[in-house]
Amino acid sequence: MENSVIIGSEALPALTALLASPAVSRVFVLADGNTARQCLPLLRPHLPADYKLIEIPAGEEYKTLASCDTVWCVLTEERADRHAVLVNLGGGVVTDLGGFAAALYKRGIRFVQVPTTLLAQVDASVGGKTGVDFQGFKNQLGVFQEPAGVFIDPQFLLTLDPRQLKSGYAEVVKHWLIADAEAFDTNRRLGWLTDDWTPIIRESVALKQRIVAADPFETGLRKLLNFGHTVGHALESYLLLQPGREALHGEAVAAGIVCESWLSVQHGLLTAEELDKIETFVFSVFAKISFVSMETEAIAELALQDKKNSGATINCTLLQGIGRGVFNQPVTVAEIAESLRYYHRLPS
């Protein structure tokens, strides 16, 4: 697990203390165009005066080796040694890419995560997964590498528009569906908006930490965290290749949650009544993603690239009731295509 995950107003002062260590030779900050403008002013008072900013363009389409090249070029030009620290300031793209770039530079320098989106705060920044997209496939290249610390300050959420905030909320809903039926039942009645995200962030992080601690390299239990992602990643990857149709990660995961809940019913694991509760809640928050029925096979084929697969078998995480995920459930491309057709037929 991480050396520390600190949540709340004490997070950034704790980061200051870590970066002030004599063991840190130089501090670099990785940000995208949005977080450099909106979030760096909040972070700057907690950085040493001589930090160096590395900026990449914002967006999933820049989660690539080319962006890593930008990071590595700056580190090399600045003669960063193995005692340098990379501070990743951003959402899931920046935290995933920055961790991956740090893990490979000089066979590994330390990095810390300062997640600025709800998605990154409850999911992407915690657990040591790093990576980039490759040839249109999500997180096709990556390594497991723990950060030196994760520093979560909910004040960064004030920089988000509602669409980005909702995208992160999909991962919160996923956590409830795989492991906390009571929280799902309570929150589906309350709605998604809140004045204080801190308790929800703490609960989601704690749940993910428990799972990751038991299975750090995703050989078993950690696969539960991929609920909604087999179909979600396929849909996200398909739309990412079509400019103007891109979906945010959480939007695709929300669609994946509906599809994989439907598959759970088909496999005799979930009741129709439970599926209705899940659908009603998901569609109360998320708009349907548009695609035409003739695209379902092409989207489903992309699930064959899922990292949890064994050969041609697609290993999916399904629900054995709300609050109880089950992993390594074999599904076919045809079943995934049918789940997408089911989703497509649902009323908008």
C-alpha positions as CSV (number, residue, x, y, z in Angstrom):
1,M,0.0,0.0,0.0
2,E,0.9,3.7,-0.2
3,N,3.1,5.2,2.4
4,S,0.2,7.5,3.2
5,V,-3.2,8.5,2.0
6,I,-4.2,11.8,3.6
7,I,-7.7,13.2,3.1
8,G,-8.9,16.7,4.1
9,S,-7.5,20.0,5.0
10,E,-4.3,18.5,6.4
11,A,-3.4,16.8,3.1
12,L,-1.4,19.7,1.4
13,P,0.5,20.7,4.6
14,A,1.6,17.0,4.9
15,L,2.8,17.2,1.3
16,T,4.8,20.2,2.1
17,A,6.6,18.2,4.9
18,L,7.3,15.3,2.6
19,L,8.8,17.5,-0.1
20,A,10.9,19.4,2.4
21,S,12.8,16.2,3.3
22,P,16.6,16.3,2.7
23,A,16.2,13.1,0.7
24,V,14.3,15.0,-2.0
25,S,16.8,16.6,-4.5
26,R,14.3,18.3,-6.8
27,V,10.5,18.7,-7.2
28,F,8.7,18.5,-10.5
29,V,4.9,19.0,-10.9
30,L,3.0,17.4,-13.7
31,A,-0.2,19.1,-14.7
32,D,-2.5,19.3,-17.7
33,G,-3.7,22.6,-19.2
34,N,-6.7,22.7,-16.9
35,T,-5.1,21.9,-13.6
36,A,-2.1,24.2,-14.3
37,R,-4.5,27.0,-14.6
38,Q,-7.2,26.1,-12.0
39,C,-5.4,23.9,-9.4
40,L,-1.8,24.9,-9.4
41,P,-2.6,28.2,-7.6
42,L,-4.0,26.1,-4.7
43,L,-1.0,23.9,-4.6
44,R,1.8,26.4,-5.2
45,P,2.0,27.6,-1.5
46,H,2.8,24.0,-0.5
47,L,5.7,23.6,-3.0
48,P,9.4,24.5,-2.8
49,A,10.2,27.7,-4.6
50,D,12.4,26.0,-7.2
51,Y,9.8,23.4,-8.4
52,K,9.6,22.8,-12.2
53,L,6.3,22.6,-13.9
54,I,5.7,20.0,-16.7
55,E,2.5,20.6,-18.6
56,I,0.7,18.3,-21.0
57,P,-2.6,18.9,-22.9
58,A,-5.8,18.0,-21.1
59,G,-7.9,15.0,-22.2
60,E,-7.9,11.2,-22.5
61,E,-6.6,11.5,-26.1
62,Y,-3.3,12.7,-24.6
63,K,-2.8,9.7,-22.2
64,T,-0.1,8.4,-24.5
65,L,3.6,7.5,-24.7
66,A,4.0,10.8,-26.6
67,S,3.0,12.7,-23.4
68,C,5.3,10.5,-21.4
69,D,8.1,11.6,-23.8
70,T,7.3,15.2,-22.8
71,V,7.8,14.3,-19.2
72,W,11.0,12.3,-19.7
73,C,12.5,15.0,-21.9
74,V,12.0,17.7,-19.2
75,L,13.3,15.4,-16.5
76,T,16.4,14.6,-18.6
77,E,17.0,18.3,-19.7
78,E,16.8,19.3,-16.0
79,R,19.1,16.5,-15.0
80,A,16.7,15.0,-12.5
81,D,18.3,12.3,-10.5
82,R,16.8,9.3,-8.8
83,H,16.1,11.4,-5.7
84,A,13.7,13.7,-7.6
85,V,10.0,13.6,-6.9
86,L,7.2,14.0,-9.4
87,V,4.0,15.6,-8.1
88,N,1.0,14.5,-10.2
89,L,-1.6,17.3,-10.1
90,G,-4.7,16.3,-11.9
91,G,-7.4,13.7,-12.6
92,G,-7.0,10.1,-13.7
93,V,-5.1,10.8,-16.9
94,V,-2.4,12.8,-15.0
95,T,-2.2,10.5,-12.1
96,D,-2.0,7.3,-14.2
97,L,0.4,8.8,-16.8
98,G,2.6,10.6,-14.2
99,G,3.0,7.4,-12.1
100,F,3.9,5.4,-15.2
101,A,6.4,8.0,-16.4
102,A,8.0,8.2,-12.9
103,A,8.2,4.4,-12.7
104,L,10.2,4.2,-15.9
105,Y,12.5,7.2,-15.6
106,K,15.9,6.0,-14.4
107,R,14.2,2.7,-13.4
108,G,12.0,4.6,-11.0
109,I,11.8,7.9,-9.1
110,R,9.3,8.7,-6.4
111,F,6.0,10.3,-7.2
112,V,3.0,11.5,-5.2
113,Q,-0.6,11.9,-6.3
114,V,-2.5,15.1,-5.7
115,P,-5.9,14.1,-7.3
116,T,-8.1,17.0,-8.4
117,T,-11.2,15.2,-9.7
118,L,-13.7,13.1,-7.8
119,L,-12.8,10.2,-10.0
120,A,-9.1,10.4,-9.2
121,Q,-9.8,11.0,-5.5
122,V,-12.0,8.0,-4.9
123,D,-10.3,5.6,-7.4
124,A,-7.5,6.4,-9.9
125,S,-4.9,7.9,-7.5
126,V,-5.2,5.0,-4.9
127,G,-3.9,1.5,-5.5
128,G,-0.7,1.8,-7.4
129,K,-2.0,1.3,-10.9
130,T,-0.3,3.4,-13.5
131,G,-0.5,3.4,-17.3
132,V,-1.2,5.0,-20.7
133,D,-3.6,4.1,-23.6
134,F,-2.1,2.5,-26.7
135,Q,-3.5,2.0,-30.1
136,G,-6.9,3.1,-28.9
137,F,-7.0,0.6,-26.0
138,K,-7.5,1.9,-22.4
139,N,-4.5,1.5,-20.1
140,Q,-2.9,-1.0,-22.5
141,L,0.6,-0.2,-21.2
142,G,1.3,0.2,-17.5
143,V,2.9,-1.0,-14.3
144,F,2.0,-1.5,-10.6
145,Q,3.9,1.2,-8.8
146,E,2.9,2.7,-5.4
147,P,3.2,6.4,-4.9
148,A,5.1,7.8,-2.0
149,G,1.9,9.4,-0.9
150,V,-1.6,10.4,-1.9
151,F,-2.8,13.8,-0.8
152,I,-6.5,14.4,-1.3
153,D,-8.0,17.8,-0.7
154,P,-11.7,18.1,-1.5
155,Q,-11.3,21.8,-2.2
156,F,-10.0,20.9,-5.7
157,L,-13.5,19.6,-6.5
158,L,-14.7,23.3,-6.6
159,T,-12.8,23.6,-9.9
160,L,-14.9,20.9,-11.6
161,D,-18.0,21.3,-13.7
162,P,-21.0,19.1,-12.9
163,R,-20.2,16.7,-15.8
164,Q,-16.7,16.0,-14.4
165,L,-18.1,15.6,-10.9
166,K,-20.7,13.1,-12.1
167,S,-18.0,11.1,-13.9
168,G,-16.2,10.5,-10.6
169,Y,-19.5,9.6,-8.9
170,A,-19.8,6.6,-11.1
171,E,-16.8,5.0,-9.3
172,V,-18.5,5.7,-6.0
173,V,-21.6,3.9,-7.1
174,K,-19.5,1.0,-8.3
175,H,-18.0,0.7,-4.9
176,W,-21.4,0.5,-3.3
177,L,-22.7,-2.0,-5.7
178,I,-19.7,-4.4,-5.2
179,A,-19.4,-4.1,-1.4
180,D,-21.9,-1.9,0.4
181,A,-25.6,-2.5,-0.2
182,E,-26.6,-0.3,2.7
183,A,-24.7,2.7,1.3
184,F,-26.3,2.1,-2.1
185,D,-29.8,1.9,-0.6
186,T,-29.3,5.1,1.4
187,N,-27.7,7.2,-1.3
188,R,-30.0,6.2,-4.1
189,R,-32.8,7.9,-2.1
190,L,-30.7,11.0,-1.3
191,G,-29.4,11.9,-4.8
192,W,-25.9,12.6,-5.9
193,L,-25.3,16.2,-4.9
194,T,-23.7,17.0,-1.6
195,D,-22.2,20.0,0.2
196,D,-19.4,17.9,1.7
197,W,-17.7,15.1,-0.3
198,T,-15.2,14.3,2.4
199,P,-17.2,11.4,4.0
200,I,-17.9,9.8,0.7
201,I,-14.3,10.1,-0.4
202,R,-13.1,8.6,2.9
203,E,-15.5,5.6,2.6
204,S,-14.6,4.9,-1.0
205,V,-10.8,5.2,-0.4
206,A,-11.1,2.9,2.7
207,L,-13.0,0.3,0.7
208,K,-10.5,0.4,-2.2
209,Q,-7.6,0.2,0.2
210,R,-9.0,-2.9,1.9
211,I,-9.4,-4.7,-1.4
212,V,-6.0,-3.6,-2.8
213,A,-4.2,-4.6,0.5
214,A,-5.6,-8.1,0.1
215,D,-4.7,-8.4,-3.6
216,P,-2.2,-5.7,-4.7
217,F,-1.5,-7.2,-8.2
218,E,-5.1,-8.0,-9.2
219,T,-4.8,-11.8,-9.2
220,G,-8.2,-12.3,-7.5
221,L,-10.2,-10.1,-5.2
222,R,-9.0,-6.8,-6.7
223,K,-10.9,-7.7,-9.9
224,L,-14.1,-6.7,-8.1
225,L,-13.1,-3.1,-8.7
226,N,-13.5,-3.7,-12.4
227,F,-17.3,-4.0,-12.2
228,G,-18.7,-1.8,-15.0
229,H,-15.3,-1.6,-16.7
230,T,-15.3,-4.5,-19.1
231,V,-18.2,-3.0,-21.1
232,G,-17.3,0.5,-20.0
233,H,-13.7,0.4,-21.2
234,A,-14.9,-1.1,-24.6
235,L,-17.4,1.7,-25.1
236,E,-15.0,4.4,-24.0
237,S,-12.3,3.1,-26.3
238,Y,-14.7,2.9,-29.3
239,L,-15.9,6.4,-28.8
240,L,-12.4,7.8,-28.1
241,L,-11.5,6.9,-31.7
242,Q,-14.3,9.1,-33.1
243,P,-13.7,12.8,-32.5
244,G,-16.8,14.5,-31.1
245,R,-18.3,11.4,-29.7
246,E,-15.9,10.9,-26.7
247,A,-17.4,9.9,-23.4
248,L,-15.8,10.6,-20.0
249,H,-14.5,7.6,-18.2
250,G,-17.3,7.7,-15.5
251,E,-20.0,8.1,-18.1
252,A,-18.8,4.9,-19.9
253,V,-18.5,3.1,-16.5
254,A,-22.1,4.1,-15.7
255,A,-23.2,2.5,-19.0
256,G,-21.1,-0.5,-18.2
257,I,-22.7,-0.8,-14.8
258,V,-26.1,-1.1,-16.4
259,C,-24.9,-3.6,-19.0
260,E,-23.0,-5.8,-16.5
261,S,-26.0,-5.7,-14.1
262,W,-28.2,-6.9,-16.9
263,L,-25.6,-9.7,-17.6
264,S,-25.7,-10.6,-13.9
265,V,-29.5,-11.2,-14.3
266,Q,-28.9,-13.3,-17.4
267,H,-26.4,-15.4,-15.3
268,G,-28.9,-15.9,-12.6
269,L,-27.0,-13.9,-10.0
270,L,-29.1,-10.7,-9.7
271,T,-32.9,-10.3,-9.6
272,A,-34.9,-8.2,-12.1
273,E,-36.0,-6.0,-9.1
274,E,-32.4,-5.3,-8.2
275,L,-31.6,-4.5,-11.8
276,D,-34.5,-2.0,-11.9
277,K,-33.2,-0.3,-8.7
278,I,-29.7,0.0,-10.3
279,E,-31.0,1.3,-13.6
280,T,-33.4,3.8,-12.0
281,F,-30.6,5.3,-9.9
282,V,-28.0,5.3,-12.7
283,F,-30.3,7.1,-15.1
284,S,-31.3,9.6,-12.4
285,V,-27.7,10.8,-12.5
286,F,-26.3,9.9,-15.9
287,A,-27.6,10.5,-19.4
288,K,-27.6,7.6,-21.8
289,I,-24.6,7.3,-24.1
290,S,-25.8,7.4,-27.8
291,F,-24.7,4.8,-30.3
292,V,-26.6,2.8,-32.9
293,S,-27.5,-0.8,-32.6
294,M,-25.3,-1.8,-35.6
295,E,-22.3,-0.6,-33.6
296,T,-22.8,-3.1,-30.7
297,E,-20.7,-5.9,-32.2
298,A,-17.7,-3.6,-32.9
299,I,-17.9,-2.2,-29.4
300,A,-18.2,-5.7,-27.9
301,E,-15.1,-6.9,-29.8
302,L,-13.0,-4.4,-28.0
303,A,-13.7,-6.3,-24.7
304,L,-11.4,-9.0,-26.0
305,Q,-8.5,-6.6,-25.1
306,D,-9.6,-6.5,-21.5
307,K,-6.6,-7.2,-19.2
308,K,-8.5,-9.6,-17.0
309,N,-9.1,-12.0,-19.9
310,S,-7.7,-15.5,-20.3
311,G,-7.2,-16.1,-24.0
312,A,-10.5,-15.7,-25.7
313,T,-12.5,-15.9,-22.5
314,I,-13.8,-12.6,-21.2
315,N,-13.6,-12.6,-17.5
316,C,-16.2,-10.2,-16.2
317,T,-17.1,-8.9,-12.7
318,L,-20.8,-9.3,-12.0
319,L,-23.2,-8.8,-9.1
320,Q,-24.5,-11.6,-6.9
321,G,-27.0,-9.2,-5.5
322,I,-26.5,-5.6,-4.7
323,G,-23.5,-5.1,-2.5
324,R,-21.8,-8.4,-3.5
325,G,-19.5,-8.5,-6.5
326,V,-18.2,-11.7,-8.0
327,F,-15.2,-11.8,-10.3
328,N,-13.9,-14.2,-13.0
329,Q,-17.4,-14.7,-14.5
330,P,-16.9,-15.9,-18.1
331,V,-19.0,-14.0,-20.7
332,T,-18.9,-14.1,-24.5
333,V,-18.6,-11.3,-27.0
334,A,-22.1,-12.1,-28.1
335,E,-23.4,-11.6,-24.6
336,I,-21.6,-8.3,-24.3
337,A,-23.1,-7.2,-27.6
338,E,-26.6,-8.2,-26.4
339,S,-26.1,-6.2,-23.2
340,L,-25.3,-3.2,-25.3
341,R,-28.4,-3.8,-27.3
342,Y,-30.4,-4.0,-24.1
343,Y,-28.9,-0.7,-23.0
344,H,-29.6,0.9,-26.4
345,R,-33.3,-0.1,-26.1
346,L,-33.8,1.5,-22.7
347,P,-35.8,4.8,-22.7
348,S,-33.6,7.9,-22.6
